[in-house]
């Protein structure tokens, strides 16, 4: 059976599941690239097609089964097990603000370009990539992050150009000559590292500061590797008619201290790019205009002659759109919402840069929720059961009963986690807990364990988007049956029974659970048949 595209729905029926798992080599696991099609869609047709996907985007991807989640600006990261699982979503940031819009295919494009770029640069530095199990999901080796953003600039552009026009001449400890223009190429690329801020703005760092943080040897290795990666990227893109204006890299080290590139490489989100033709046709005109002395700087020139503005393949389009809407990144507390036309234009630019950089044609995925596709592909790779149970105990005294439920769930291959949260004493925390699990990408069930007065199941079921089942620690507890209007909990008194109930709930979309349930039912049937045979033999003995 030919493996379906990672973009496509994956059959998950237990009896055919094994047929769908292809034999593949790592790290280029079922390569995302597809050969350039003989016919290419026009810009108008492509944009019309993009509009069909405006609601098929991924805002975030919370998968409780993978363990603790770390949220980045545009990624959801899990460190469970020996590897790191990173889900690149369709959120986009500009000026360190997360936009309210989601950009269709953004997450896929970034992963696909990175996979291509990693393959082109593995002779310079190893990368942490193990495989892409979905076009939006990357599995990497665990690394110790250097916590420095290694930025290489080939041109005077972006925030550096803005500061230069205001009179700054020193950047990250480097002196930059007078008399340069915005968009001008440097004689040699500049290394301008910054700190890596979890929130807020990154801060410029001098090489001396990087050495103090990393040690002189590691700092120099990181700088040299970043410059080599930029040079390779610039050469590859030049062959595609593109200029790699500037870019950033993130590095980590393995347990042996070997340097690896660990984040996206040479993508539109971490780089600025434009076509060679765009720069060669417009920059000479800009340089000539600046020689006349009529303009204080290129920004003033572009106000007078906006036709000279260079079109970029990067997030600069988004930045410019926000600024044109009156957004002030220094004063405003939130970014405004883009209109649909702006979102489509942005998605089109992501797709165009993917095709230009890699030489491969873009294939629109099947029209289904990306979150559902991700769960299916993680199931297919054996990384996920695809269903999860949260066992919430009212207090520590309910822990023993909760552990019995967890043991019974394990017999059906159902992953679970025990949490302790009192509806009486911690109502706010319980509400936050339910709100968190309401975001679960995979199917979920909550089993409440409370003795005495059971407010836990009532409160939880009134807030939850998933089933809530009460399995009281003190047996049949009538308070579970008298929760107020708006509560929807069911009750199953015994741990082994509530575990089977959960298995029946998950079996239709979790092959491993379905197989365990089939085996349990078969075993139960076998025991009944053996008991019936023994009863029949006993009856025959009485007759004889």
N, C-alpha and C positions, 0 to 999 in steps of 0.2 A: 504494500500500500504506500503510495507516495505521500510523504508528510505534507500536511497543509501549510500554507503560509502562516507565519506568526501573526499576521494581521487577521487571519480568518478564524471563525469559530472552530473549536476542537471537539470532536465527539468524545463524550466522557462515559459512555456505557461501559460497565465493568467488563462485559464479555468481549469487547473489541478494543479495550483500552491498550492492551499490550501491542496491538498491531500498529497503533499510531505513534509509537515511540521510535523514531528513526535512529539508526546508527550514525553518529556524527563524530567529527574530530574537534578538539578544542585547540585554541580559543575561538576559532571562527565558526561558532556553533550555528549551523543553518544560516549562513551568511545573509544579511539583510539586503544586500545589494541585488539589484536585478539588472540584466543587460539593457542597454539603452534601446528603447522601442524604435521600430522603424518609423512610426508616425508619432508625432508629438502633439499634444493638445495645445490649442491656441491659448493665449493669456485670458481671453474672455471666457472660453469654455472652462478653463481650469478654475477661474474665480467663481463661475456659476456652480461648479461642482463643489467647491469649498463651502459655499453657502448651505449646502445640504448637510454639512457636518457641524454647523455652529453649535448645536446642542449635544454633539457626541464628543465631549471633551472630558479630561480627567482633572478635577480640581485638587484632589489629594487621593492617597491610597493607604487607608488604614487597614492593616491585616493583622489582627490580634495574634493569630497563630504563629507569626514570625517573631514575636517577642516585643521588647521595648522599641518604640518608634522614636527616632530623632528627626525632627522636621527642619529641613533646610529651606532656603528661599524658594527653590523650584524642585526639590526632591524630598522624598520620604525614604529614610534610611533605617535599615534594620541590621543589628549586629549579632543576631542570634546564630549560634553554631559557629563553624570554623571560618565562614566567609561573611562578606558584607553584601546585602541585597539592597540595591538602590532603584527606586521607582521614580523616573523623571516625569513629572506631571506637566500639564499645559498652562500652569501659572507663568507669568512673566514679570520680571522686576525691572524698574528703571529708576535711577537716582536713589537706589536702595529702598524703594517703595514697591510693594506687591500691588499690581493693578487688579481692579475688580473683574476685568475681563479674562477669559481663557482663550488661548490661541490654538485653534485646531491643528493637530499634527506637530506642534512645537516639540513636545517631549520625544516623539519618534524621530524627528529630524536630528535632534541633538545626539541621540544615541547612535543613529546610523552613520552620521559623519564621524563621530568619535571612533566607532569601530573601524571605519575605513582608515582614519588617520593613525590609529594605533598600529595597524598592519603596515603602514608606510614608514613608521619610525621605530620599530622594535629593534633595529640594529643600533640605534643611538642610545636608547634607554628602555629597559623592560617596562611593561605596563601591568597593572593589577588585574586586568580583565581576565575572567575565566570563561564566561559565556554571556550572551544575550538570550535570555529564555523567552523574552517577548520584546517587541520593538520598543517598549517603554521600560523594560526591566533589565538591569545589569547585575550580574553576580561577579564580585571581585574578591581577591584575596584581602584579608585584613592587613592593614598597614598602620604604622604610626605616622599621623599627619605632621608635616613640618610646620603647619600653621602659618605659612607665609604664601602670599599670592605673588608668583613670579611673573612679572609683566615685562614684556619686551616690546619696544616701540621702534618702528622703522620710519615713521613720519611724525611731523608735528601736527597733532590731531587731537580732537576731543577735549577733555578737561585740561590736559597739558597745554594745548593751544590757547584755551581761554585764559589760563593763568599767565601764559607767556605774553599775550596781548595786553594784560594788565600790568606788565612790567617784571614779572618773576623771571629769573634767569638761573635759579638753582633748583634742581629737582632730585630728590632722593640722594642728595650729596653731590650731584653732578652739575657742573657748570655748562650752560648752553649759550652759544654765541649770540651776539646781537644780530639784527638784520634779517632774521628768518621770517618766513610767511607761514600762516596756517596752511596745512596740506603739503608743506615742503618735505622732501625726503632728507633724512639725516645721512651724513657721510657713512656712518656705521650705526647699526641699531643700538638703542640705549636700553640698559637694564634698570627698571624703575620698580622695585618690589614694594609691596604694601603689607600691612598686617592683615590678618584674616579675622574680621569681626563677625561674631555670631549674630549680632543685631547692630543696626546703625551703620556708620560709615567706616570704611577701611582707612587706615592712616599710612601715609608715605613713610618708607623706611630707607635709611642710608645703608650702604653695604656694611659699614661698621656695625650698625645695629643688627643686621642680619647675622653677621659673624658672632656677635655677642649672644644672640639667641640660639644659633645652631652650632656654633664652633666654626673656626676658620676653614677647616678642610671641607666640611659639609656645605658651608655657605658657598665656597668656590665651586664645588662640584655641582650644586644646584644652579648657580649662575651659568656655568659653562654649558650644562645640559639644556637649560632654557634657551640660550642663544642658538645652540645647534638645532633644537626643535623648531625655533622660529625660522631659521635659515632653510631648513628642509621644507617647512610649510610654505614659505614664500616661493621656493623653487617649484614645488608641485602646483601651487595655484597659478603661478605665472604661465605654466604650460596650459592651463585651462582658461587663460585670458583674465585672471583675477590678480589683484594685489592684496597681500596680507599686510594690512596697515599696522596693526598692533594686536597683541593677544596676551592672555594670561594662562599660566599653568599652575597646577597644584601637585606637589610631590609628597611621597611618603617613603618610609623605609620598612623593610621586612625585619624578621627576627635576627637576620644576619647583618643588618645595617645596609643592605643593598637598596639603592635609590630606585624608585618606581614613579612613573606618572600615574596619578590615581583619579583624575577627574577628566572631564571632557577635554578634547584637544582640537583647536582650530575650528570651532563651531561658531555660528553667528552670535551665540550668547556670550562667548568669552573672547571674541575677536571683532575687529572692524575689518571690513573688506569692501572693495569696490572693483569695478572692471578696469583693466589696464586702459581700455579705450576711453573710459570716463575721465580718468586722471590725465591721460596724455592729450585729450582734446580740450580740457578745461584749465588745468593748472598753468600751462604756458600763458594763457590769456590772463589769468589771475596775476601771475608774476609781472606781466607787462603793465597791467593796470596799476599795480603797486609801485612800479618805477616812476609813474607820473607824479607821485606825491600828493595826489588828490584825497587819499583816504588814510586815516590813522592806522587802520588795520584791515585785515580781510573781512572781518565781521561787518565793518562799515561798508566795505565794497559790496558785499552780498545783499545788504539792504537796498543798495542802489541798483544792483544787477543780480537779482535772484536766480536768473538763468544760469549763472556760473556755479551755483551750489552743486557739490558733487553728491550723487546718489549712492548711498551705501547699502551693502547687504549686511545689516547688523541691527542691533536694537536702537541704533540712532534714529531710525524712522519713528519708533515709539517715543523716544525722548523728544524729538522735534514736534510730534503731534501733541504731546502733553504741553509743551511750551507754547505752541500756537493756541491752545485752549485756555491759556492764562495761568497754567500751573506754575507755582513757585516752589521748587524743591527745598528752599531754605526756610520758607515760612509756612507752607501748607502742611497739614498733618496727615493727609490721605490723597492718593492720586485719583483724578476723575476717571469716569468710565468712557471708553472709546465707543464710537458708533460702529455698526456692523460693517460698513464700508472700510473703516480703518482696520478692523479685525481681519477681514478678508484680505486686504492688501498685505498685512503683516504675515499672514499664513502663506500667501503666495510667494512672498520674499523668502520665507524659510524653505519652501519647496524648491524654488528656483536655485537657491544657493546649494542645496543638497545635490541637485542634478548637475550643476556646474562644477562643483568641487569633485564629486565622485565619478562623473561621467555615466551615471546610471539613471534610468528613468524612474520617476515617482509612480508608485502604484497606490491608488486609493484603496484603503482597507474596506472590508465588508462593513455594512452599516449595523454596528452593534455597539453597545456600551463598552468603552475601553476597559472599565473595571471588571466586567464579566469576562472579557477575553483574557485579561491578565490572570484571573483566578484559574481559568481553564488551562492556560499554558503552564502555570506553576504546578497545577495538579498533574499535568502530563509529564512534567520533569521529575515528579516524585518529591517535590519540595513542599507540597501543601496537601493536606487532606481536603480542605475546602469547606470546612465547617468548624465552629468553635463554640464551646460552652463556658460561660462565666458562672462559677458557683459563688454566690454571695452569702456569707454567713452574717447573721445579726450580731454575734459576739464570739469571743474566744471559746465559750462553752459549746458552740455549735461546730467547732472545728473538726472533731472526731467524726461526726456525721457527714460533714462535707468531704472528708478524706475517703469515706466509704463510697460516696457517690463518684468521686474522681476515679477510684479503683474500678468501679463498675463501668464507667465510661471508657476507660482504657481497654476493656475487653472488646469493645466495639470500634477500637482504633480512633476514638474521638478525642482530640486534644482539648484540654481544659485548664483553667486557672482558678484558684481560690482567692477571693477577696473578702475582707471583713469590713462591713460598713453598716452602721445602725441607722435604721429609718427614724428611730425616736431621738437619738442623741446627735446624729450627723446628717440631718435632712439635706443640707446644702451640698455636702460631699457626695451623697447618694445621687442627687440631681446631676452633679458634674460627671459622675461616673457613667450614668445612663446616657448623658449627652455625648460623652466620648465614644461609647460603644454604638450609639446610633449612627456613627460615621463609618462603621465597619463595612469594608468592601466585600467581605465574605459573609455567608449566612451565619447567624449567631443565635444562640438561645441562652437565656439566663435561668438558672435554678436557684431559688431562694431557700435558705435554711434558717428557720427561726422557730424557737420554741415559745410557748406562752402566747401572748397577743402578737399576731403576725401582721404588722403594718408594712413589712418589707415588700412582700409580693404585691400588695395593693398599690403602694407608691411606685414601685418599679414598673408594673404593668401599665399604669396610667401614663407614664412618660416614654416608654420604650416603643421602638419601631419593630421590635422582634418579640418572639413568644417568651413569656415568663411563666415558669412552672414552679409551684411551691412543693417542696418535699420537706415537711416539718421535722425538726430533730426529735420532737416528742410524739411522733406518730400522727395519727389522724387528729388534726387540729381544726376545729370548726371555724376558727377565726379566719382561716384562709377562704372560707366560703361566703363570708359576710362582708367582704370589702365593699367600699362605697361605689356608687355609680361612676363609670369611667374606668374602673379597674377591669382587667380581662384575664387575670391569671387562672391557670388550671391547677389542679392538685393531683399529685401522684405520691402515695405515702411511702413506698419502699425504694431504697437506693437502686436496687437491681431493676425495678420497673421503670423508674424515671430515666435510667440509662438506656433502656430499650426504647422508651418513648422518643428520646433524643435521636437514637439510631434510625428510627422510622422517619423522623423529620428530615434527617440529612441524607438518607440513602438514595434519594432520586438524583442527587447531584454530587455525591461523594462515592466514587467506586470502591474505595477501601472500606468505607463504612458499610456499603451495600454487601460486600463480600463477607464481612464479619457478621452482619445480620443474617445473611443466608446460612452461614455456618452455624450460628446460634439456633436458628429455627430448625435446621436439619438435626442438630444435636438434641434439641428438645423433643422433636418428633421421634428420633431414634430411641430415646429413653422411654417415651410413652409406648412405643411399639414393643420394646423389650419387656416393659412392665405388663403389657397386655398378653404377650406370649407366656410370661411367667404365670400370670393369672389363669390362662387357659390350661397350662400344664398342671397347675395345682388343682383345677377343676377336674381334669382327667384322672388325676391320682385319686381324688375322692370317689369318682365313679367306679374305679377299679378296686 
